[in-house]
Amino acid sequence: MKEKIRLIDLFGVFFKVGIMTFGGGLAMLPILEREICVDRDWATNQDLLDYYSISQCTPGIIAVNTATFVGYSKRGVLGGIVATLGMIFPSLLIITVLGTIINKFKDNPYLIKAFSGVRVVVCALILKAVLKLIKTNKINTLFICLIVASLALKIGLNVSSTLLIVFALLFSLIYHFLLSGKNKGGNS
């Protein structure tokens, strides 16, 4: 049986996450972790890491997908829908308001500089999320090789991020399938 969390609480938490973050899905990861794991204990860090992993492999924005998974885990299909709506509603409001006035100020040098500053903060938030994910995973030579290879392919050859994610997913599945086969064979 799913833990009975009120739908309004699901909507409110994800609305708060959605309205407090600039920069898209990855910038929301540290805030999601604090709200979901630390403040409310709706998921463990490992659960959230699993949601992130699945969210990266499914179509859509990682934060929205994660909201859907958390909502579903707490209140089923309706919870997934409510959490998703909570996550996207602030963006819808902000885009609607900004869309009506942005053309008046698009060449304003102060606005351009402000968005440059926001980009720096978003990069720092993403780096924090990456470091947190690295801390919660077992670091081994294979993991480091995948990171280095992905960076080299992305920076050096401009390989599509989607292809890199698919490659990493397939490689990880094959690796863990072979590893589990070795463990079964060694225990017999």
Secondary structure as GFF3:
##gff-version 3
##sequence-region A 1 188
A	DSSP	alpha_helix	7	20	.	.	.	ID=ss1
A	DSSP	three_ten_helix	26	28	.	.	.	ID=ss2
A	DSSP	alpha_helix	29	33	.	.	.	ID=ss3
A	DSSP	pi_helix	34	39	.	.	.	ID=ss4
A	DSSP	alpha_helix	45	57	.	.	.	ID=ss5
A	DSSP	alpha_helix	62	105	.	.	.	ID=ss6
A	DSSP	alpha_helix	109	136	.	.	.	ID=ss7
A	DSSP	alpha_helix	141	157	.	.	.	ID=ss8
A	DSSP	alpha_helix	161	187	.	.	.	ID=ss9
###
